[in-house]
Amino acid sequence: MDTKGIDEISKRVQELVANTPVEDIQRNLRALMTSWFSRLDLVTREEFDVQQAVLQRTRERLAGMEARVSELEQSISRTGED
């Protein structure tokens, strides 16, 4: 497929847009959205993934501790039965 023609059309459209108020609108919209997103309490995907991994490890440790407590309770109850 010949993309040269498509590239030329794309270039011309970009030139037309650059010389119209569309570029100003696009720039202002980008600034508005950036400002709006900065007010939200968002985290990056990387930060989210790190926290998700920490939470998973914590859940696993808690499950292990709960199992150990259950074993100790059973051991204590068996000792009291003797």
N, CA and C of each residue as an Amber inpcrd file, in Angstrom:
protein
   246
   0.8400000  -1.1790000   0.0000000   0.0000000   0.0000000   0.0000000
   0.8910000   1.2510000   0.0000000   0.5330000   2.2030000  -0.8430000
   1.3110000   3.4300000  -0.9640000   0.8480000   4.4390000   0.0820000
   1.6830000   4.6610000   1.0860000   1.3140000   5.5860000   2.1610000
   1.8020000   6.9980000   1.8780000   2.5170000   7.1830000   0.7830000
   3.0510000   8.5130000   0.4660000   1.9140000   9.5190000   0.2900000
   0.8740000   9.1150000  -0.4160000  -0.2680000  10.0070000  -0.6350000
  -0.9780000  10.3300000   0.6690000  -1.1570000   9.3190000   1.5050000
  -1.8150000   9.5110000   2.8000000  -0.9790000  10.4300000   3.6780000
   0.3310000  10.2250000   3.6700000   1.2250000  11.0810000   4.4510000
   1.1470000  12.5320000   3.9840000   1.0580000  12.7270000   2.6640000
   0.9700000  14.0800000   2.1130000  -0.3360000  14.7550000   2.5260000
  -1.4360000  14.0150000   2.4630000  -2.7330000  14.5610000   2.8890000
  -2.6950000  14.9100000   4.3690000  -2.1300000  14.0140000   5.1800000
  -2.0250000  14.2590000   6.6160000  -1.2010000  15.5120000   6.8940000
  -0.1090000  15.6650000   6.1750000   0.7470000  16.8360000   6.3540000
  -0.0170000  18.1150000   6.0090000  -0.7780000  18.0880000   4.9190000
  -1.5350000  19.2720000   4.5080000  -2.6430000  19.6060000   5.5100000
  -3.3010000  18.5810000   6.0340000  -4.3470000  18.8100000   7.0370000
  -3.7310000  19.4350000   8.2840000  -2.5800000  18.9310000   8.7040000
  -1.8960000  19.4950000   9.8750000  -1.4940000  20.9490000   9.6360000
  -1.0590000  21.2560000   8.4320000  -0.6990000  22.6400000   8.1110000
  -1.9230000  23.5410000   8.1590000  -3.0430000  23.0340000   7.6300000
  -4.2810000  23.8210000   7.6620000  -4.7330000  24.0680000   9.0900000
  -4.6710000  23.0290000   9.9000000  -5.0900000  23.1400000  11.2970000
  -4.1700000  24.1030000  12.0420000  -2.8830000  24.0690000  11.7210000
  -1.9200000  24.9360000  12.4000000  -2.2030000  26.4100000  12.1300000
  -2.8440000  26.7040000  11.0190000  -3.1110000  28.0960000  10.6510000
  -4.5420000  28.5240000  10.9760000  -5.2310000  27.7730000  11.8060000
  -6.6100000  28.1090000  12.1590000  -6.7430000  28.1640000  13.6760000
  -7.8700000  28.6280000  14.1550000  -8.1100000  28.6540000  15.6060000
  -8.1880000  27.2590000  16.2300000  -8.2540000  26.2220000  15.4080000
  -8.3470000  24.8650000  15.9370000  -7.1420000  24.5480000  16.8190000
  -5.9700000  24.9850000  16.4000000  -4.7650000  24.7170000  17.1920000
  -4.8440000  25.4120000  18.5510000  -5.3270000  26.6470000  18.5600000
  -5.4860000  27.3660000  19.8280000  -6.4920000  26.6560000  20.7300000
  -7.5790000  26.2260000  20.1230000  -8.5990000  25.5100000  20.8950000
  -8.0110000  24.2250000  21.4580000  -7.2700000  23.5140000  20.6290000
  -6.6520000  22.2600000  21.0640000  -5.6660000  22.5160000  22.2110000
  -4.8590000  23.5290000  22.0900000  -3.8880000  23.8720000  23.1310000
  -4.5890000  24.2620000  24.4340000  -5.6410000  25.0920000  24.3140000
  -6.3920000  25.5140000  25.4980000  -7.1130000  24.3370000  26.1480000
  -7.6520000  23.4570000  25.3190000  -8.3270000  22.2790000  25.8510000
  -7.3400000  21.3770000  26.5850000  -6.1600000  21.2220000  26.0140000
  -5.1220000  20.4040000  26.6630000  -4.7390000  21.0080000  28.0150000
  -4.5810000  22.3320000  28.0630000  -4.2310000  23.0090000  29.3180000
  -5.3570000  22.8570000  30.3380000  -6.5930000  22.9970000  29.8750000
  -7.7460000  22.8450000  30.7600000  -7.8200000  21.4370000  31.3390000
  -7.6270000  20.4380000  30.4740000  -7.6870000  19.0460000  30.9400000
  -6.5320000  18.7370000  31.8920000  -5.3460000  19.2570000  31.5890000
  -4.1990000  19.0460000  32.4730000  -4.4800000  19.6320000  33.8450000
  -5.0380000  20.8250000  33.8710000  -5.3850000  21.4630000  35.1390000
  -6.4350000  20.6490000  35.8900000  -7.4280000  20.1900000  35.1640000
  -8.5180000  19.4110000  35.7690000  -7.9880000  18.1010000  36.3530000
  -7.1540000  17.3920000  35.5860000  -6.6050000  16.1260000  36.0690000
  -5.6690000  16.3300000  37.2570000  -4.9640000  17.4570000  37.2870000
  -4.0410000  17.6950000  38.3980000  -4.7910000  17.8900000  39.7140000
  -6.0470000  18.3040000  39.6420000  -6.8460000  18.4810000  40.8610000
  -7.3680000  17.1530000  41.4050000  -7.4050000  16.1460000  40.5580000
  -7.8730000  14.8360000  40.9950000  -6.7520000  14.1150000  41.7310000
  -7.1340000  13.2180000  42.5910000  -6.1510000  12.4530000  43.3540000
  -5.8380000  11.1740000  42.5790000  -5.0710000  11.3200000  41.4950000
  -4.7630000  10.2040000  40.6180000  -3.3420000   9.7130000  40.8600000
  -3.1070000   8.4630000  40.5440000  -1.7680000   7.9030000  40.6100000
  -1.4240000   7.3390000  39.2340000  -0.1520000   7.1720000  39.0050000
   0.2710000   6.5760000  37.7430000  -0.0060000   5.0840000  37.7690000
   0.0040000   4.4730000  36.6090000  -0.2130000   3.0270000  36.5210000
   0.8820000   2.2960000  37.2890000   2.1100000   2.7990000  37.2010000
   3.2330000   2.1750000  37.8990000   3.0120000   2.2070000  39.4160000
   2.5960000   3.3620000  39.9410000   2.3260000   3.4710000  41.3780000
   1.1960000   2.5320000  41.7930000   0.1690000   2.4430000  40.9530000
  -0.9530000   1.5550000  41.2300000  -0.4840000   0.1050000  41.2960000
   0.3260000  -0.3070000  40.3100000   0.8130000  -1.6870000  40.2640000
   1.6750000  -2.0110000  41.4820000   2.5140000  -1.0640000  41.8970000
   3.3570000  -1.2720000  43.0750000   2.4880000  -1.4590000  44.3150000
   1.5060000  -0.5990000  44.4910000   0.6260000  -0.7040000  45.6640000
  -0.2030000  -1.9860000  45.6320000  -0.6010000  -2.3980000  44.4410000
  -1.3510000  -3.6450000  44.3110000  -0.4920000  -4.8330000  44.7390000
   0.7820000  -4.8330000  44.3590000   1.6980000  -5.8990000  44.7590000
   1.9090000  -5.8910000  46.2700000   2.0630000  -4.7110000  46.8560000
   2.2330000  -4.6020000  48.3120000   0.9940000  -5.1420000  49.0200000
  -0.1790000  -4.7830000  48.5320000  -1.4250000  -5.2650000  49.1230000
  -1.5330000  -6.7840000  49.0140000  -1.1510000  -7.3470000  47.8760000
  -1.2090000  -8.8020000  47.7060000  -0.2820000  -9.5000000  48.7050000
   0.9330000  -8.9860000  48.8550000   1.8630000  -9.5800000  49.8300000
   1.3060000  -9.4660000  51.2450000   0.7130000  -8.3340000  51.5600000
   0.1380000  -8.1370000  52.8920000  -1.0030000  -9.1160000  53.1330000
  -1.8440000  -9.3140000  52.1280000  -2.9380000 -10.2830000  52.2630000
  -2.4090000 -11.6960000  52.4930000  -1.3570000 -12.0500000  51.7580000
  -0.7660000 -13.3820000  51.9280000  -0.1890000 -13.5480000  53.3270000
   0.5060000 -12.5290000  53.8080000   1.0620000 -12.5990000  55.1670000
  -0.0470000 -12.6950000  56.2030000  -1.1090000 -11.9200000  56.0300000
  -2.2400000 -11.9550000  56.9540000  -2.9050000 -13.3310000  56.9480000
  -3.0710000 -13.9160000  55.7740000  -3.6650000 -15.2590000  55.6950000
  -2.7910000 -16.2670000  56.4280000  -1.4790000 -16.1360000  56.2770000
  -0.5630000 -17.0290000  56.9850000  -0.6570000 -16.8570000  58.4890000
  -0.7420000 -15.6200000  58.9310000  -0.8650000 -15.3510000  60.3650000
  -2.1890000 -15.8830000  60.9100000  -3.2670000 -15.7020000  60.1440000
  -4.5640000 -16.2080000  60.5810000  -4.5380000 -17.7310000  60.6970000
  -3.8820000 -18.3910000  59.7540000  -3.7730000 -19.8480000  59.8110000
  -2.9740000 -20.2670000  61.0430000  -1.9080000 -19.5470000  61.3150000
  -1.0750000 -19.8690000  62.4840000  -1.8550000 -19.6610000  63.7870000
  -2.6180000 -18.5810000  63.8870000  -3.4330000 -18.3210000  65.0750000
  -4.4580000 -19.4300000  65.2470000  -5.0620000 -19.8480000  64.1400000
  -6.0500000 -20.9230000  64.1960000  -5.4080000 -22.2220000  64.7000000
  -4.2100000 -22.5130000  64.2150000  -3.4910000 -23.7040000  64.6760000
  -3.2030000 -23.6100000  66.1730000  -2.7500000 -22.4470000  66.6240000
  -2.4470000 -22.2620000  68.0420000  -3.7020000 -22.3910000  68.8970000
  -4.8220000 -21.8400000  68.4270000  -6.0770000 -21.9570000  69.1690000
  -6.5000000 -23.4070000  69.2820000  -6.3700000 -24.1550000  68.2030000
  -6.7170000 -25.5780000  68.2360000  -5.7930000 -26.3390000  69.1760000
  -4.5060000 -25.9870000  69.1420000  -3.5430000 -26.6420000  70.0280000
  -3.8730000 -26.3540000  71.4890000  -4.2370000 -25.1090000  71.7730000
  -4.5850000 -24.7250000  73.1570000  -5.8450000 -25.4430000  73.6060000
  -6.8330000 -25.5190000  72.7180000  -8.0780000 -26.1820000  73.0970000
  -7.8700000 -27.6790000  73.3180000  -6.9890000 -28.3090000  72.5450000
  -6.6730000 -29.7400000  72.7460000  -5.9340000 -29.9400000  74.0650000
  -5.0540000 -29.0040000  74.4110000  -4.3070000 -29.0980000  75.6550000
  -5.2450000 -28.9530000  76.8400000  -6.2470000 -28.1050000  76.7140000
  -7.2000000 -27.9040000  77.8030000  -8.1250000 -29.0970000  77.9970000
  -8.2820000 -29.8930000  76.9690000  -9.1700000 -31.0700000  77.0490000
  -8.5130000 -32.2060000  77.8110000  -7.1970000 -32.2050000  77.8780000
  -6.4790000 -33.3130000  78.5380000  -6.6020000 -33.2720000  80.0230000
